[in-house]
Amino acid sequence: MTVLRSIWTLGAVCAATALLAACGGSDDNNNNGERSVGSLRLIGQQVLPRRMEYLGTVVGGISGIDYDDKSNQFILLSDDRTTTDSANAPRMYTVRLNYDTSSFSGVQFLSTFSMKQPNGAVYPKVPDPLVADPESVRIDRATGNHVWVSEGDRTLATGTSAARIIDPFIREVRPDGTHVREYQIPAMFRMSADNTGPRGNLAFEGIAFTPDNSRAAVLMEGALLQDGPASTTTAGSVSRITMFDRSTGAAVAQYAYPVDRVQAVPVPADQFTVSGATEILALSATRFLVLERSFSVGVLGNQARLYEINTANATNVLATAALAGAAYTPVTKRLVLDFETIKGPLGGIANLEGITFGPKLANGRDSLVVVADDNFPTADSQTDRNQYLVFEVLP
């Protein structure tokens, strides 16, 4: 086991700081697993050392996290896809996060394992057409298996045959990484050589099981090509949230999600920017938390926001081939936390990509954990940090 304690730890001072947010949800936590999130209070932070090693792997690229209440452990998903060493293939870790209502004291690594392809092999490196780009993971409470999403890749299709296009996928593995099954992906999510399908690096980014475990909600980071332009500094875009039947793996509904505009103008102004939805977490059958992240070259750190959304009155757009020009009602959004309000004591906001509820706190309230993908930096950076944040959920 490895226990890490970071100089970035925030103690009781931050624990006492209330974070302002909009008014909360309408129903209390109840026995069917539904939850309410009004606002969040920061408990603390850990930032792991740059490119730290654990059991021969480089810890980084943490794009997903989920909590297993049976073992009191968290699983972390790494999106590493650049190495040939099987120990550094796309993988998961099991960890314990040591926190209470007043402090977050450390991250304890327990194990690691690689996810396997259907043929039993680990995933190869870029630019192999079978490479995976893991972005989110959830535990299927009916089986104890891990269901994870891969974003796919459009860039490998450029100038090559269609056989090299990497489609996004949803796959289920046992806790040792052994492949179990694959969900059925609607045709609209297939990478295509024409002007349809997901944009590169804006495909499947999040997954969440509803409290009754009957459905899995899968979140697109950005707009399909046929749904309109990607977000800019002046206008947002629209992505899709697709509901899959957990038993059959088939898509049964879909909703339009309005993505925020890019939050900061890059420096210089013609440099790279991105704004997208990076994770989803279920509160009920229709209410979810969605994490959004914006980044602009030349601007220190990322800009992140956490929203509560509701699909109850949204149009089912599963049969809508293109949202551009179509009539539909999107999901509603309520701001829970603008991370800009806490970036000062944290030393900046990293590339936040994963969220999960953790164990109940001693006062009976939920805890919420947010993690960042550090992109395996080769130098110290406030933008690319292996950052872990813990919050108390307030009504």
Secondary structure, 3 states (H helix, E strand, C coil): CEEECCCCCCCHHHHCCECCCCCCCCCCCCCCCCCCCCEEEEEEEEEECCCCEECCEECCCEEEEEEECCCCEEEEEECCCCCCCHHHCCEEEEEEEEECCCCEEEEEEEEEEECECCCCCECCCCCCCCCCCEEEEEECCCCCCEEEEECCECHHHCCCCHHHCECCEEEEECCCCCEEEECCCCHHHCCCCCCCCECCCCCEEEEEECCCCCEEEEEECCCEHHHCCCCCCCCCEEEEEEEEECCCCCEEEEEEEEECCCCCCCCCCCCCEEEEEEEEEECCCCEEEEEEEEEECCCCCCEEEEEEEECCCCCCCCCCCCCCCCCCCCCEEEEEEEHHHHHHHHCCCCCEEEEEECCCCCCCCCEEEEEECCCCCCCCCCCCCEEEEEEEEEC
